[in-house]
Amino acid sequence: MTAFSFILGVFPLVIASGSGAEARKVMGMALLGGMSLATFLGVFLYPMLFIFIGKLFGYEKQRERQLALEGESKNTEDA
């Protein structure tokens, strides 16, 4: 939420006109682009990579096997 507020707050710098607007426009474009990219990476790309790597190396299947083994050991202890 704070990233989106920051992006919206910087937007007036990008569309500024008047005296000294050239310098503020350049700074606004850099801030807007950098924060937009960082937000995209943090919200979409990194979680997708995390899931992809987990599936690639089979962590989910290992976890299921481990839970199944723990369940079997609890069943044998109860008997």
N, C-alpha and C positions, 0 to 999 in steps of 0.2 A: 504494500500500500504506500509506503513512504517513497519507493522508487517511482511509482506512477505519479504521486504528488510532485515530486521533484521534476519529472519530465514535463508535466503540465505547467509548473512554475517557471521553467526555463523557456517555454514556448514563446512568451512575449518578447524575449531577447531575439529570437530568430526572425520574428515578423516586424521588428522595430524599424521605425523610420524617423528621420530628423537628424539633428546635429549629433555627431559621434556615433551614429547607428552602425557605421561600417565596422568599427572595432567590436561593438557589442554583438553584432550579427555573427562574426567569426567565432567569438567565444561561445555564443549560444549554440551555434551549430556543433561545435566540438563537444560541449556538455550534453546536448541532446543526443548526438550519435553515440557517444561513449556510454551514457547511462542506459540508452535503449538497448545497446548491444549487451551490456552487463546484465540487464534485466532478462533479456531473451535467453542468455546462456544459463542464468540461475534458475529460471522458471521452467524452461523447456528442455534445453539440450542436456544439462547435467543429469537430471532424473532419467531421461531416455537412455543415456550412456550407462547409467547405473543398472538399469533393468536389462539392457542388452548384454553387458558383461556378465551379469548374474546368470542369464540364460545360456550364454556362450560357454561358461565353465561349469554349468550344471549345479549351481549352489542350491537351487530350489529342490532338485531331486535328492541331493545329499541331505538336506534338512528333513525332507519327507521320510527318507530311510532312517534317519536318526530318531525321529519321533515314533516311527513304527517299532523300532527296536526297544525304545523306552517303554512303549505300551506293552510289548510282549514281556518285558522283564517285570513289569508291575503285575501282569496277569499271572505269571508263574509264582510271584511272591504271595499272592492272595490264596493260591491253591494249597 
